[in-house]
Amino acid sequence: MDTADGRPGVPLQPRITVLSAGQGVPIQGAEVDVWHCDALGYYSGHLAHEPDRLPR
């Protein structure tokens, strides 16, 4: 999925392993949500909102 909205940046290719807290073994099928913004604080899909102000 391309979340860049046509803005410049460096591709992010995370490799994440979710481990159980008790035994430290990988949890198969775990889902992870990753939120990120650009260098100015804008999130993809929300470029109309200023990062330091709540939308009205």
mmCIF file as Biopython writes it, N, C-alpha, C and O atoms, coordinates in Angstrom:
data_model
#
loop_
_atom_site.group_PDB
_atom_site.id
_atom_site.type_symbol
_atom_site.label_atom_id
_atom_site.label_alt_id
_atom_site.label_comp_id
_atom_site.label_asym_id
_atom_site.label_entity_id
_atom_site.label_seq_id
_atom_site.pdbx_PDB_ins_code
_atom_site.Cartn_x
_atom_site.Cartn_y
_atom_site.Cartn_z
_atom_site.occupancy
_atom_site.B_iso_or_equiv
_atom_site.auth_seq_id
_atom_site.auth_asym_id
_atom_site.pdbx_PDB_model_num
ATOM 1   N N  . MET A ? 1  ? 0.850   -1.175  0.000  1.0 0.0 1  A 1 
ATOM 2   C CA . MET A ? 1  ? 0.000   0.000   0.000  1.0 0.0 1  A 1 
ATOM 3   C C  . MET A ? 1  ? 0.895   1.238   0.000  1.0 0.0 1  A 1 
ATOM 4   O O  . MET A ? 1  ? 1.836   1.333   0.789  1.0 0.0 1  A 1 
ATOM 5   N N  . ASP A ? 2  ? 0.595   2.183   -0.890 1.0 0.0 2  A 1 
ATOM 6   C CA . ASP A ? 2  ? 1.350   3.431   -0.960 1.0 0.0 2  A 1 
ATOM 7   C C  . ASP A ? 2  ? 0.634   4.481   -0.121 1.0 0.0 2  A 1 
ATOM 8   O O  . ASP A ? 2  ? -0.475  4.892   -0.461 1.0 0.0 2  A 1 
ATOM 9   N N  . THR A ? 3  ? 1.242   4.910   0.949  1.0 0.0 3  A 1 
ATOM 10  C CA . THR A ? 3  ? 0.641   5.925   1.825  1.0 0.0 3  A 1 
ATOM 11  C C  . THR A ? 3  ? 1.342   7.269   1.706  1.0 0.0 3  A 1 
ATOM 12  O O  . THR A ? 3  ? 1.144   8.148   2.544  1.0 0.0 3  A 1 
ATOM 13  N N  . ALA A ? 4  ? 2.167   7.438   0.664  1.0 0.0 4  A 1 
ATOM 14  C CA . ALA A ? 4  ? 2.963   8.659   0.533  1.0 0.0 4  A 1 
ATOM 15  C C  . ALA A ? 4  ? 2.151   9.854   0.059  1.0 0.0 4  A 1 
ATOM 16  O O  . ALA A ? 4  ? 2.573   10.992  0.262  1.0 0.0 4  A 1 
ATOM 17  N N  . ASP A ? 5  ? 1.007   9.633   -0.563 1.0 0.0 5  A 1 
ATOM 18  C CA . ASP A ? 5  ? 0.197   10.740  -1.093 1.0 0.0 5  A 1 
ATOM 19  C C  . ASP A ? 5  ? 1.010   11.643  -2.017 1.0 0.0 5  A 1 
ATOM 20  O O  . ASP A ? 5  ? 0.775   12.850  -2.073 1.0 0.0 5  A 1 
ATOM 21  N N  . GLY A ? 6  ? 1.966   11.059  -2.743 1.0 0.0 6  A 1 
ATOM 22  C CA . GLY A ? 6  ? 2.760   11.824  -3.684 1.0 0.0 6  A 1 
ATOM 23  C C  . GLY A ? 6  ? 3.839   12.690  -3.055 1.0 0.0 6  A 1 
ATOM 24  O O  . GLY A ? 6  ? 4.473   13.485  -3.748 1.0 0.0 6  A 1 
ATOM 25  N N  . ARG A ? 7  ? 4.055   12.549  -1.760 1.0 0.0 7  A 1 
ATOM 26  C CA . ARG A ? 7  ? 5.044   13.371  -1.068 1.0 0.0 7  A 1 
ATOM 27  C C  . ARG A ? 7  ? 6.399   12.653  -1.067 1.0 0.0 7  A 1 
ATOM 28  O O  . ARG A ? 7  ? 6.450   11.424  -1.127 1.0 0.0 7  A 1 
ATOM 29  N N  . PRO A ? 8  ? 7.507   13.425  -0.997 1.0 0.0 8  A 1 
ATOM 30  C CA . PRO A ? 8  ? 8.836   12.798  -0.999 1.0 0.0 8  A 1 
ATOM 31  C C  . PRO A ? 8  ? 9.107   12.082  0.322  1.0 0.0 8  A 1 
ATOM 32  O O  . PRO A ? 8  ? 8.491   12.373  1.347  1.0 0.0 8  A 1 
ATOM 33  N N  . GLY A ? 9  ? 10.026  11.160  0.269  1.0 0.0 9  A 1 
ATOM 34  C CA . GLY A ? 9  ? 10.412  10.463  1.490  1.0 0.0 9  A 1 
ATOM 35  C C  . GLY A ? 9  ? 11.249  9.244   1.182  1.0 0.0 9  A 1 
ATOM 36  O O  . GLY A ? 9  ? 11.626  9.004   0.035  1.0 0.0 9  A 1 
ATOM 37  N N  . VAL A ? 10 ? 11.531  8.487   2.202  1.0 0.0 10 A 1 
ATOM 38  C CA . VAL A ? 10 ? 12.326  7.272   2.092  1.0 0.0 10 A 1 
ATOM 39  C C  . VAL A ? 10 ? 11.402  6.094   2.360  1.0 0.0 10 A 1 
ATOM 40  O O  . VAL A ? 10 ? 10.677  6.100   3.355  1.0 0.0 10 A 1 
ATOM 41  N N  . PRO A ? 11 ? 11.412  5.073   1.485  1.0 0.0 11 A 1 
ATOM 42  C CA . PRO A ? 11 ? 10.549  3.906   1.713  1.0 0.0 11 A 1 
ATOM 43  C C  . PRO A ? 11 ? 10.854  3.234   3.058  1.0 0.0 11 A 1 
ATOM 44  O O  . PRO A ? 11 ? 12.013  3.105   3.454  1.0 0.0 11 A 1 
ATOM 45  N N  . LEU A ? 12 ? 9.817   2.821   3.731  1.0 0.0 12 A 1 
ATOM 46  C CA . LEU A ? 12 ? 9.934   2.132   5.017  1.0 0.0 12 A 1 
ATOM 47  C C  . LEU A ? 12 ? 9.568   0.672   4.805  1.0 0.0 12 A 1 
ATOM 48  O O  . LEU A ? 12 ? 8.488   0.365   4.300  1.0 0.0 12 A 1 
ATOM 49  N N  . GLN A ? 13 ? 10.457  -0.216  5.186  1.0 0.0 13 A 1 
ATOM 50  C CA . GLN A ? 13 ? 10.210  -1.646  5.060  1.0 0.0 13 A 1 
ATOM 51  C C  . GLN A ? 13 ? 10.444  -2.315  6.415  1.0 0.0 13 A 1 
ATOM 52  O O  . GLN A ? 13 ? 11.467  -2.968  6.624  1.0 0.0 13 A 1 
ATOM 53  N N  . PRO A ? 14 ? 9.483   -2.146  7.337  1.0 0.0 14 A 1 
ATOM 54  C CA . PRO A ? 14 ? 9.686   -2.701  8.688  1.0 0.0 14 A 1 
ATOM 55  C C  . PRO A ? 14 ? 9.606   -4.222  8.704  1.0 0.0 14 A 1 
ATOM 56  O O  . PRO A ? 14 ? 8.878   -4.830  7.918  1.0 0.0 14 A 1 
ATOM 57  N N  . ARG A ? 15 ? 10.351  -4.812  9.593  1.0 0.0 15 A 1 
ATOM 58  C CA . ARG A ? 15 ? 10.275  -6.250  9.864  1.0 0.0 15 A 1 
ATOM 59  C C  . ARG A ? 15 ? 9.980   -6.363  11.355 1.0 0.0 15 A 1 
ATOM 60  O O  . ARG A ? 15 ? 10.818  -6.024  12.191 1.0 0.0 15 A 1 
ATOM 61  N N  . ILE A ? 16 ? 8.797   -6.834  11.674 1.0 0.0 16 A 1 
ATOM 62  C CA . ILE A ? 16 ? 8.332   -6.849  13.057 1.0 0.0 16 A 1 
ATOM 63  C C  . ILE A ? 16 ? 8.013   -8.273  13.474 1.0 0.0 16 A 1 
ATOM 64  O O  . ILE A ? 16 ? 7.361   -9.013  12.737 1.0 0.0 16 A 1 
ATOM 65  N N  . THR A ? 17 ? 8.469   -8.650  14.644 1.0 0.0 17 A 1 
ATOM 66  C CA . THR A ? 17 ? 8.121   -9.934  15.235 1.0 0.0 17 A 1 
ATOM 67  C C  . THR A ? 17 ? 7.445   -9.658  16.570 1.0 0.0 17 A 1 
ATOM 68  O O  . THR A ? 17 ? 8.017   -8.993  17.434 1.0 0.0 17 A 1 
ATOM 69  N N  . VAL A ? 18 ? 6.230   -10.169 16.741 1.0 0.0 18 A 1 
ATOM 70  C CA . VAL A ? 18 ? 5.513   -10.006 18.003 1.0 0.0 18 A 1 
ATOM 71  C C  . VAL A ? 18 ? 5.795   -11.242 18.852 1.0 0.0 18 A 1 
ATOM 72  O O  . VAL A ? 18 ? 5.561   -12.374 18.428 1.0 0.0 18 A 1 
ATOM 73  N N  . LEU A ? 19 ? 6.304   -10.998 20.063 1.0 0.0 19 A 1 
ATOM 74  C CA . LEU A ? 19 ? 6.650   -12.088 20.971 1.0 0.0 19 A 1 
ATOM 75  C C  . LEU A ? 19 ? 5.697   -12.127 22.151 1.0 0.0 19 A 1 
ATOM 76  O O  . LEU A ? 19 ? 5.206   -11.090 22.597 1.0 0.0 19 A 1 
ATOM 77  N N  . SER A ? 20 ? 5.435   -13.332 22.657 1.0 0.0 20 A 1 
ATOM 78  C CA . SER A ? 20 ? 4.622   -13.449 23.864 1.0 0.0 20 A 1 
ATOM 79  C C  . SER A ? 20 ? 5.422   -12.918 25.049 1.0 0.0 20 A 1 
ATOM 80  O O  . SER A ? 20 ? 6.636   -13.113 25.122 1.0 0.0 20 A 1 
ATOM 81  N N  . ALA A ? 21 ? 4.745   -12.252 25.968 1.0 0.0 21 A 1 
ATOM 82  C CA . ALA A ? 21 ? 5.423   -11.664 27.124 1.0 0.0 21 A 1 
ATOM 83  C C  . ALA A ? 21 ? 5.942   -12.736 28.073 1.0 0.0 21 A 1 
ATOM 84  O O  . ALA A ? 21 ? 6.985   -12.559 28.702 1.0 0.0 21 A 1 
ATOM 85  N N  . GLY A ? 22 ? 5.225   -13.837 28.178 1.0 0.0 22 A 1 
ATOM 86  C CA . GLY A ? 22 ? 5.596   -14.861 29.144 1.0 0.0 22 A 1 
ATOM 87  C C  . GLY A ? 22 ? 6.768   -15.724 28.720 1.0 0.0 22 A 1 
ATOM 88  O O  . GLY A ? 22 ? 7.669   -15.991 29.515 1.0 0.0 22 A 1 
ATOM 89  N N  . GLN A ? 23 ? 6.758   -16.167 27.455 1.0 0.0 23 A 1 
ATOM 90  C CA . GLN A ? 23 ? 7.779   -17.119 27.028 1.0 0.0 23 A 1 
ATOM 91  C C  . GLN A ? 23 ? 8.708   -16.582 25.950 1.0 0.0 23 A 1 
ATOM 92  O O  . GLN A ? 23 ? 9.705   -17.221 25.612 1.0 0.0 23 A 1 
ATOM 93  N N  . GLY A ? 24 ? 8.385   -15.408 25.408 1.0 0.0 24 A 1 
ATOM 94  C CA . GLY A ? 24 ? 9.262   -14.813 24.411 1.0 0.0 24 A 1 
ATOM 95  C C  . GLY A ? 24 ? 9.283   -15.536 23.079 1.0 0.0 24 A 1 
ATOM 96  O O  . GLY A ? 24 ? 10.254  -15.437 22.329 1.0 0.0 24 A 1 
ATOM 97  N N  . VAL A ? 25 ? 8.217   -16.263 22.783 1.0 0.0 25 A 1 
ATOM 98  C CA . VAL A ? 25 ? 8.145   -16.966 21.499 1.0 0.0 25 A 1 
ATOM 99  C C  . VAL A ? 25 ? 7.264   -16.172 20.537 1.0 0.0 25 A 1 
ATOM 100 O O  . VAL A ? 25 ? 6.344   -15.479 20.970 1.0 0.0 25 A 1 
ATOM 101 N N  . PRO A ? 26 ? 7.538   -16.267 19.239 1.0 0.0 26 A 1 
ATOM 102 C CA . PRO A ? 26 ? 6.747   -15.524 18.260 1.0 0.0 26 A 1 
ATOM 103 C C  . PRO A ? 26 ? 5.269   -15.906 18.301 1.0 0.0 26 A 1 
ATOM 104 O O  . PRO A ? 26 ? 4.921   -17.073 18.484 1.0 0.0 26 A 1 
ATOM 105 N N  . ILE A ? 27 ? 4.407   -14.905 18.127 1.0 0.0 27 A 1 
ATOM 106 C CA . ILE A ? 27 ? 2.965   -15.127 18.054 1.0 0.0 27 A 1 
ATOM 107 C C  . ILE A ? 27 ? 2.581   -15.113 16.580 1.0 0.0 27 A 1 
ATOM 108 O O  . ILE A ? 27 ? 2.586   -14.060 15.944 1.0 0.0 27 A 1 
ATOM 109 N N  . GLN A ? 28 ? 2.254   -16.264 16.046 1.0 0.0 28 A 1 
ATOM 110 C CA . GLN A ? 28 ? 1.888   -16.389 14.646 1.0 0.0 28 A 1 
ATOM 111 C C  . GLN A ? 28 ? 0.570   -15.664 14.363 1.0 0.0 28 A 1 
ATOM 112 O O  . GLN A ? 28 ? -0.369  -15.760 15.153 1.0 0.0 28 A 1 
ATOM 113 N N  . GLY A ? 29 ? 0.492   -14.939 13.242 1.0 0.0 29 A 1 
ATOM 114 C CA . GLY A ? 29 ? -0.745  -14.282 12.834 1.0 0.0 29 A 1 
ATOM 115 C C  . GLY A ? 29 ? -1.063  -13.001 13.583 1.0 0.0 29 A 1 
ATOM 116 O O  . GLY A ? 29 ? -2.152  -12.452 13.412 1.0 0.0 29 A 1 
ATOM 117 N N  . ALA A ? 30 ? -0.147  -12.503 14.412 1.0 0.0 30 A 1 
ATOM 118 C CA . ALA A ? 30 ? -0.394  -11.251 15.135 1.0 0.0 30 A 1 
ATOM 119 C C  . ALA A ? 30 ? -0.510  -10.108 14.133 1.0 0.0 30 A 1 
ATOM 120 O O  . ALA A ? 30 ? 0.192   -10.092 13.122 1.0 0.0 30 A 1 
ATOM 121 N N  . GLU A ? 31 ? -1.389  -9.159  14.409 1.0 0.0 31 A 1 
ATOM 122 C CA . GLU A ? 31 ? -1.542  -7.985  13.553 1.0 0.0 31 A 1 
ATOM 123 C C  . GLU A ? 31 ? -0.958  -6.767  14.250 1.0 0.0 31 A 1 
ATOM 124 O O  . GLU A ? 31 ? -1.141  -6.583  15.454 1.0 0.0 31 A 1 
ATOM 125 N N  . VAL A ? 32 ? -0.259  -5.941  13.493 1.0 0.0 32 A 1 
ATOM 126 C CA . VAL A ? 32 ? 0.391   -4.748  14.028 1.0 0.0 32 A 1 
ATOM 127 C C  . VAL A ? 32 ? -0.032  -3.555  13.187 1.0 0.0 32 A 1 
ATOM 128 O O  . VAL A ? 32 ? 0.101   -3.587  11.964 1.0 0.0 32 A 1 
ATOM 129 N N  . ASP A ? 33 ? -0.538  -2.505  13.817 1.0 0.0 33 A 1 
ATOM 130 C CA . ASP A ? 33 ? -0.855  -1.251  13.138 1.0 0.0 33 A 1 
ATOM 131 C C  . ASP A ? 33 ? 0.321   -0.308  13.325 1.0 0.0 33 A 1 
ATOM 132 O O  . ASP A ? 33 ? 0.812   -0.134  14.441 1.0 0.0 33 A 1 
ATOM 133 N N  . VAL A ? 34 ? 0.777   0.302   12.234 1.0 0.0 34 A 1 
ATOM 134 C CA . VAL A ? 34 ? 1.894   1.237   12.286 1.0 0.0 34 A 1 
ATOM 135 C C  . VAL A ? 34 ? 1.399   2.587   11.789 1.0 0.0 34 A 1 
ATOM 136 O O  . VAL A ? 34 ? 0.880   2.693   10.678 1.0 0.0 34 A 1 
ATOM 137 N N  . TRP A ? 35 ? 1.559   3.612   12.608 1.0 0.0 35 A 1 
ATOM 138 C CA . TRP A ? 35 ? 1.202   4.981   12.228 1.0 0.0 35 A 1 
ATOM 139 C C  . TRP A ? 35 ? 2.483   5.763   12.049 1.0 0.0 35 A 1 
ATOM 140 O O  . TRP A ? 35 ? 3.414   5.640   12.845 1.0 0.0 35 A 1 
ATOM 141 N N  . HIS A ? 36 ? 2.528   6.559   11.013 1.0 0.0 36 A 1 
ATOM 142 C CA . HIS A ? 36 ? 3.708   7.384   10.788 1.0 0.0 36 A 1 
ATOM 143 C C  . HIS A ? 36 ? 3.293   8.684   10.126 1.0 0.0 36 A 1 
ATOM 144 O O  . HIS A ? 36 ? 2.215   8.778   9.539  1.0 0.0 36 A 1 
ATOM 145 N N  . CYS A ? 37 ? 4.143   9.673   10.223 1.0 0.0 37 A 1 
ATOM 146 C CA . CYS A ? 37 ? 3.884   10.969  9.586  1.0 0.0 37 A 1 
ATOM 147 C C  . CYS A ? 37 ? 5.137   11.394  8.844  1.0 0.0 37 A 1 
ATOM 148 O O  . CYS A ? 37 ? 6.196   10.781  8.977  1.0 0.0 37 A 1 
ATOM 149 N N  . ASP A ? 38 ? 4.999   12.462  8.053  1.0 0.0 38 A 1 
ATOM 150 C CA . ASP A ? 38 ? 6.170   12.982  7.355  1.0 0.0 38 A 1 
ATOM 151 C C  . ASP A ? 38 ? 6.981   13.869  8.302  1.0 0.0 38 A 1 
ATOM 152 O O  . ASP A ? 38 ? 6.644   14.008  9.478  1.0 0.0 38 A 1 
ATOM 153 N N  . ALA A ? 39 ? 8.040   14.457  7.783  1.0 0.0 39 A 1 
ATOM 154 C CA . ALA A ? 39 ? 8.934   15.269  8.612  1.0 0.0 39 A 1 
ATOM 155 C C  . ALA A ? 39 ? 8.247   16.501  9.192  1.0 0.0 39 A 1 
ATOM 156 O O  . ALA A ? 39 ? 8.725   17.070  10.174 1.0 0.0 39 A 1 
ATOM 157 N N  . LEU A ? 40 ? 7.128   16.920  8.594  1.0 0.0 40 A 1 
ATOM 158 C CA . LEU A ? 40 ? 6.406   18.091  9.090  1.0 0.0 40 A 1 
ATOM 159 C C  . LEU A ? 40 ? 5.254   17.721  10.019 1.0 0.0 40 A 1 
ATOM 160 O O  . LEU A ? 40 ? 4.570   18.604  10.536 1.0 0.0 40 A 1 
ATOM 161 N N  . GLY A ? 41 ? 5.034   16.427  10.237 1.0 0.0 41 A 1 
ATOM 162 C CA . GLY A ? 41 ? 3.979   15.992  11.144 1.0 0.0 41 A 1 
ATOM 163 C C  . GLY A ? 41 ? 2.658   15.663  10.476 1.0 0.0 41 A 1 
ATOM 164 O O  . GLY A ? 41 ? 1.663   15.438  11.165 1.0 0.0 41 A 1 
ATOM 165 N N  . TYR A ? 42 ? 2.623   15.630  9.140  1.0 0.0 42 A 1 
ATOM 166 C CA . TYR A ? 42 ? 1.392   15.315  8.427  1.0 0.0 42 A 1 
ATOM 167 C C  . TYR A ? 42 ? 1.267   13.809  8.201  1.0 0.0 42 A 1 
ATOM 168 O O  . TYR A ? 42 ? 2.227   13.151  7.801  1.0 0.0 42 A 1 
ATOM 169 N N  . TYR A ? 43 ? 0.070   13.271  8.461  1.0 0.0 43 A 1 
ATOM 170 C CA . TYR A ? 43 ? -0.221  11.868  8.213  1.0 0.0 43 A 1 
ATOM 171 C C  . TYR A ? 43 ? -0.852  11.718  6.844  1.0 0.0 43 A 1 
ATOM 172 O O  . TYR A ? 43 ? -1.594  12.600  6.411  1.0 0.0 43 A 1 
ATOM 173 N N  . SER A ? 44 ? -0.574  10.610  6.143  1.0 0.0 44 A 1 
ATOM 174 C CA . SER A ? 44 ? -1.173  10.387  4.832  1.0 0.0 44 A 1 
ATOM 175 C C  . SER A ? 44 ? -2.689  10.365  4.973  1.0 0.0 44 A 1 
ATOM 176 O O  . SER A ? 44 ? -3.227  9.821   5.938  1.0 0.0 44 A 1 
ATOM 177 N N  . GLY A ? 45 ? -3.364  10.957  4.009  1.0 0.0 45 A 1 
ATOM 178 C CA . GLY A ? 45 ? -4.813  11.022  4.049  1.0 0.0 45 A 1 
ATOM 179 C C  . GLY A ? 45 ? -5.346  12.187  4.847  1.0 0.0 45 A 1 
ATOM 180 O O  . GLY A ? 45 ? -6.554  12.424  4.854  1.0 0.0 45 A 1 
ATOM 181 N N  . HIS A ? 46 ? -4.474  12.928  5.525  1.0 0.0 46 A 1 
ATOM 182 C CA . HIS A ? 46 ? -4.904  14.041  6.376  1.0 0.0 46 A 1 
ATOM 183 C C  . HIS A ? 46 ? -4.067  15.288  6.109  1.0 0.0 46 A 1 
ATOM 184 O O  . HIS A ? 46 ? -3.757  16.041  7.032  1.0 0.0 46 A 1 
ATOM 185 N N  . LEU A ? 47 ? -3.704  15.503  4.859  1.0 0.0 47 A 1 
ATOM 186 C CA . LEU A ? 47 ? -2.828  16.624  4.533  1.0 0.0 47 A 1 
ATOM 187 C C  . LEU A ? 47 ? -3.513  17.971  4.690  1.0 0.0 47 A 1 
ATOM 188 O O  . LEU A ? 47 ? -2.836  18.997  4.761  1.0 0.0 47 A 1 
ATOM 189 N N  . ALA A ? 48 ? -4.846  17.991  4.746  1.0 0.0 48 A 1 
ATOM 190 C CA . ALA A ? 48 ? -5.564  19.261  4.872  1.0 0.0 48 A 1 
ATOM 191 C C  . ALA A ? 48 ? -5.515  19.797  6.306  1.0 0.0 48 A 1 
ATOM 192 O O  . ALA A ? 48 ? -5.822  20.969  6.521  1.0 0.0 48 A 1 
ATOM 193 N N  . HIS A ? 49 ? -5.144  18.986  7.278  1.0 0.0 49 A 1 
ATOM 194 C CA . HIS A ? 49 ? -5.108  19.387  8.680  1.0 0.0 49 A 1 
ATOM 195 C C  . HIS A ? 49 ? -3.697  19.755  9.097  1.0 0.0 49 A 1 
ATOM 196 O O  . HIS A ? 49 ? -2.736  19.075  8.737  1.0 0.0 49 A 1 
ATOM 197 N N  . GLU A ? 50 ? -3.576  20.829  9.853  1.0 0.0 50 A 1 
ATOM 198 C CA . GLU A ? 50 ? -2.270  21.209  10.381 1.0 0.0 50 A 1 
ATOM 199 C C  . GLU A ? 50 ? -1.928  20.284  11.544 1.0 0.0 50 A 1 
ATOM 200 O O  . GLU A ? 50 ? -2.787  20.027  12.388 1.0 0.0 50 A 1 
ATOM 201 N N  . PRO A ? 51 ? -0.692  19.776  11.612 1.0 0.0 51 A 1 
ATOM 202 C CA . PRO A ? 51 ? -0.328  18.812  12.640 1.0 0.0 51 A 1 
ATOM 203 C C  . PRO A ? 51 ? -0.517  19.305  14.071 1.0 0.0 51 A 1 
ATOM 204 O O  . PRO A ? 51 ? -0.827  18.514  14.963 1.0 0.0 51 A 1 
ATOM 205 N N  . ASP A ? 52 ? -0.332  20.602  14.297 1.0 0.0 52 A 1 
ATOM 206 C CA . ASP A ? 52 ? -0.404  21.138  15.661 1.0 0.0 52 A 1 
ATOM 207 C C  . ASP A ? 52 ? -1.784  21.644  16.042 1.0 0.0 52 A 1 
ATOM 208 O O  . ASP A ? 52 ? -1.942  22.226  17.115 1.0 0.0 52 A 1 
ATOM 209 N N  . ARG A ? 53 ? -2.803  21.440  15.187 1.0 0.0 53 A 1 
ATOM 210 C CA . ARG A ? 53 ? -4.155  21.908  15.473 1.0 0.0 53 A 1 
ATOM 211 C C  . ARG A ? 53 ? -5.147  20.780  15.237 1.0 0.0 53 A 1 
ATOM 212 O O  . ARG A ? 53 ? -5.034  20.029  14.268 1.0 0.0 53 A 1 
ATOM 213 N N  . LEU A ? 54 ? -6.106  20.672  16.123 1.0 0.0 54 A 1 
ATOM 214 C CA . LEU A ? 54 ? -7.168  19.678  15.953 1.0 0.0 54 A 1 
ATOM 215 C C  . LEU A ? 54 ? -8.129  20.143  14.860 1.0 0.0 54 A 1 
ATOM 216 O O  . LEU A ? 54 ? -8.450  21.329  14.793 1.0 0.0 54 A 1 
ATOM 217 N N  . PRO A ? 55 ? -8.599  19.222  13.992 1.0 0.0 55 A 1 
ATOM 218 C CA . PRO A ? 55 ? -9.582  19.635  12.986 1.0 0.0 55 A 1 
ATOM 219 C C  . PRO A ? 55 ? -10.884 20.053  13.638 1.0 0.0 55 A 1 
ATOM 220 O O  . PRO A ? 55 ? -11.272 19.498  14.666 1.0 0.0 55 A 1 
ATOM 221 N N  . ARG A ? 56 ? -11.566 21.033  13.048 1.0 0.0 56 A 1 
ATOM 222 C CA . ARG A ? 56 ? -12.832 21.504  13.596 1.0 0.0 56 A 1 
ATOM 223 C C  . ARG A ? 56 ? -13.985 20.738  13.013 1.0 0.0 56 A 1 
ATOM 224 O O  . ARG A ? 56 ? -15.137 20.998  13.359 1.0 0.0 56 A 1 
#
